[in-house]
Amino acid sequence: MSSTTDRTEIESLFRRLEGAHRDHDADAIVEAYASDAVIYDLAPPLARRGMKRDSVVAWLAGWDGPIQIDARDVNLSVDGDLAFVSALNRMRGRIDGKDQDMWYRTTMCLRKTNGRWRIVCDHSSVPFYMDGSYRAAVDLKP
């Protein structure tokens, strides 16, 4: 398969993920990940294996309505059955009636297995203020 076709398939996977967050579709979110994917996301713990449906359902339930995630400065490289992507993401929505709007960094590795692309490593983070407060810098914007 050509690199162009692989890129198109990966971009489609990310569009499905955006829609799944908007529609609170936990199954579609979990489906995007390999069962043993390494996850370093924004919430504790520091690391875990696999995107667990129950955890995704609980996280989605905390949001009032759709979650909008937009990617900016996306860099996607494909080499054979491995792909690497980095981006700045903006996540918006409402929690407890309050608007949420934050930017964070994402780096992912994907692997093509049995003809399907899946996320095998997902690392999302925000920088922190190095002024001794160790406060997450969720107020930054590109």
C-alpha positions as a Markdown table, in Angstrom:
| # | Residue | x | y | z |
|---|---|---|---|---|
| 1 | Met | 0.0 | 0.0 | 0.0 |
| 2 | Ser | 1.2 | 3.5 | -0.8 |
| 3 | Ser | 2.3 | 6.0 | 1.8 |
| 4 | Thr | -0.4 | 8.3 | 0.5 |
| 5 | Thr | -3.1 | 5.6 | 1.2 |
| 6 | Asp | -1.7 | 5.0 | 4.6 |
| 7 | Arg | -1.7 | 8.8 | 5.4 |
| 8 | Thr | -5.3 | 9.0 | 4.2 |
| 9 | Glu | -6.3 | 6.0 | 6.5 |
| 10 | Ile | -4.5 | 7.6 | 9.5 |
| 11 | Glu | -6.1 | 11.0 | 8.9 |
| 12 | Ser | -9.5 | 9.2 | 8.7 |
| 13 | Leu | -8.8 | 7.5 | 12.1 |
| 14 | Phe | -8.1 | 10.9 | 13.6 |
| 15 | Arg | -11.3 | 12.3 | 12.1 |
| 16 | Arg | -13.3 | 9.4 | 13.6 |
| 17 | Leu | -11.6 | 10.1 | 17.0 |
| 18 | Glu | -12.7 | 13.8 | 16.8 |
| 19 | Gly | -16.2 | 12.7 | 16.0 |
| 20 | Ala | -16.2 | 10.1 | 18.8 |
| 21 | His | -15.3 | 12.8 | 21.4 |
| 22 | Arg | -17.9 | 15.1 | 20.0 |
| 23 | Asp | -20.6 | 12.3 | 20.1 |
| 24 | His | -19.4 | 10.7 | 23.4 |
| 25 | Asp | -18.8 | 7.4 | 21.6 |
| 26 | Ala | -16.6 | 5.5 | 24.0 |
| 27 | Asp | -16.5 | 2.4 | 21.7 |
| 28 | Ala | -15.1 | 4.4 | 18.8 |
| 29 | Ile | -12.4 | 6.0 | 21.0 |
| 30 | Val | -11.3 | 2.6 | 22.4 |
| 31 | Glu | -11.3 | 1.1 | 18.8 |
| 32 | Ala | -8.7 | 3.6 | 17.7 |
| 33 | Tyr | -6.1 | 2.1 | 20.1 |
| 34 | Ala | -4.2 | -1.2 | 20.2 |
| 35 | Ser | -5.3 | -3.3 | 23.2 |
| 36 | Asp | -1.9 | -2.9 | 24.9 |
| 37 | Ala | -1.3 | 0.7 | 23.9 |
| 38 | Val | 1.0 | 2.7 | 26.1 |
| 39 | Ile | -1.0 | 5.7 | 27.4 |
| 40 | Tyr | 0.6 | 8.8 | 29.0 |
| 41 | Asp | -2.4 | 11.1 | 29.0 |
| 42 | Leu | -3.3 | 14.2 | 31.0 |
| 43 | Ala | -5.0 | 12.5 | 33.9 |
| 44 | Pro | -3.3 | 10.3 | 36.5 |
| 45 | Pro | -1.8 | 7.8 | 36.8 |
| 46 | Leu | 1.6 | 8.6 | 35.1 |
| 47 | Ala | 1.2 | 5.7 | 32.7 |
| 48 | Arg | -1.2 | 2.8 | 31.8 |
| 49 | Arg | -1.7 | 0.1 | 29.2 |
| 50 | Gly | -4.7 | 0.1 | 26.9 |
| 51 | Met | -7.6 | 2.5 | 26.5 |
| 52 | Lys | -10.2 | 1.0 | 28.9 |
| 53 | Arg | -13.9 | 1.5 | 27.9 |
| 54 | Asp | -15.1 | 2.0 | 31.5 |
| 55 | Ser | -12.6 | 4.8 | 32.0 |
| 56 | Val | -13.5 | 6.5 | 28.8 |
| 57 | Val | -17.2 | 6.3 | 29.6 |
| 58 | Ala | -16.6 | 7.8 | 33.0 |
| 59 | Trp | -14.4 | 10.6 | 31.5 |
| 60 | Leu | -17.0 | 11.4 | 28.8 |
| 61 | Ala | -19.8 | 11.5 | 31.4 |
| 62 | Gly | -18.0 | 14.4 | 33.1 |
| 63 | Trp | -18.6 | 16.6 | 30.1 |
| 64 | Asp | -21.9 | 18.5 | 29.4 |
| 65 | Gly | -22.4 | 17.8 | 25.7 |
| 66 | Pro | -19.9 | 17.6 | 22.9 |
| 67 | Ile | -16.1 | 17.7 | 23.4 |
| 68 | Gln | -14.4 | 19.5 | 20.5 |
| 69 | Ile | -10.8 | 18.6 | 19.8 |
| 70 | Asp | -9.0 | 20.4 | 17.0 |
| 71 | Ala | -5.4 | 19.7 | 16.0 |
| 72 | Arg | -2.9 | 22.3 | 14.8 |
| 73 | Asp | 0.7 | 22.1 | 13.5 |
| 74 | Val | 0.2 | 18.4 | 12.7 |
| 75 | Asn | 3.3 | 16.5 | 11.7 |
| 76 | Leu | 2.6 | 13.0 | 10.3 |
| 77 | Ser | 5.4 | 10.6 | 9.1 |
| 78 | Val | 4.7 | 7.1 | 7.8 |
| 79 | Asp | 7.3 | 4.5 | 7.2 |
| 80 | Gly | 6.1 | 1.0 | 6.4 |
| 81 | Asp | 3.8 | -0.3 | 9.2 |
| 82 | Leu | 4.8 | 2.5 | 11.7 |
| 83 | Ala | 3.6 | 6.1 | 11.8 |
| 84 | Phe | 4.5 | 9.0 | 14.0 |
| 85 | Val | 2.4 | 12.1 | 14.6 |
| 86 | Ser | 2.8 | 15.2 | 16.8 |
| 87 | Ala | 0.4 | 18.1 | 17.1 |
| 88 | Leu | -0.9 | 20.9 | 19.3 |
| 89 | Asn | -4.5 | 20.1 | 20.3 |
| 90 | Arg | -7.2 | 22.4 | 21.5 |
| 91 | Met | -9.9 | 20.8 | 23.6 |
| 92 | Arg | -13.2 | 22.7 | 24.3 |
| 93 | Gly | -16.5 | 21.9 | 25.9 |
| 94 | Arg | -18.4 | 22.3 | 29.2 |
| 95 | Ile | -18.0 | 20.7 | 32.6 |
| 96 | Asp | -20.4 | 21.5 | 35.4 |
| 97 | Gly | -21.8 | 24.3 | 33.3 |
| 98 | Lys | -18.4 | 26.0 | 32.9 |
| 99 | Asp | -16.7 | 26.5 | 29.6 |
| 100 | Gln | -13.4 | 24.6 | 29.2 |
| 101 | Asp | -10.8 | 25.6 | 26.6 |
| 102 | Met | -7.2 | 24.4 | 26.8 |
| 103 | Trp | -4.3 | 23.6 | 24.5 |
| 104 | Tyr | -2.0 | 20.5 | 25.0 |
| 105 | Arg | 0.7 | 18.7 | 23.2 |
| 106 | Thr | 0.3 | 15.2 | 21.7 |
| 107 | Thr | 2.8 | 12.7 | 20.3 |
| 108 | Met | 1.5 | 9.4 | 19.0 |
| 109 | Cys | 2.9 | 6.3 | 17.4 |
| 110 | Leu | 0.7 | 4.1 | 15.3 |
| 111 | Arg | 1.2 | 0.6 | 14.0 |
| 112 | Lys | -0.5 | -1.1 | 11.1 |
| 113 | Thr | -1.5 | -4.6 | 12.1 |
| 114 | Asn | -3.8 | -6.9 | 10.0 |
| 115 | Gly | -4.3 | -4.1 | 7.6 |
| 116 | Arg | -5.6 | -1.6 | 10.2 |
| 117 | Trp | -3.9 | 1.4 | 11.8 |
| 118 | Arg | -4.1 | 1.6 | 15.6 |
| 119 | Ile | -2.5 | 3.9 | 18.2 |
| 120 | Val | 0.2 | 2.0 | 20.1 |
| 121 | Cys | 1.6 | 5.0 | 22.1 |
| 122 | Asp | -0.3 | 8.2 | 23.1 |
| 123 | His | 1.6 | 10.9 | 25.0 |
| 124 | Ser | -0.3 | 14.1 | 25.9 |
| 125 | Ser | 1.0 | 16.7 | 28.1 |
| 126 | Val | 1.0 | 20.4 | 29.2 |
| 127 | Pro | 4.1 | 22.3 | 30.3 |
| 128 | Phe | 4.3 | 23.4 | 33.8 |
| 129 | Tyr | 5.5 | 26.7 | 35.3 |
| 130 | Met | 9.1 | 26.2 | 36.6 |
| 131 | Asp | 8.7 | 29.0 | 39.2 |
| 132 | Gly | 8.5 | 26.6 | 42.1 |
| 133 | Ser | 4.7 | 26.4 | 41.9 |
| 134 | Tyr | 4.7 | 23.4 | 39.5 |
| 135 | Arg | 1.4 | 24.7 | 38.3 |
| 136 | Ala | 0.2 | 23.2 | 35.0 |
| 137 | Ala | 0.4 | 25.9 | 32.2 |
| 138 | Val | -3.1 | 25.2 | 30.9 |
| 139 | Asp | -3.5 | 28.9 | 30.0 |
| 140 | Leu | -0.9 | 28.8 | 27.1 |
| 141 | Lys | -2.0 | 29.3 | 23.5 |
| 142 | Pro | 0.0 | 28.9 | 20.4 |
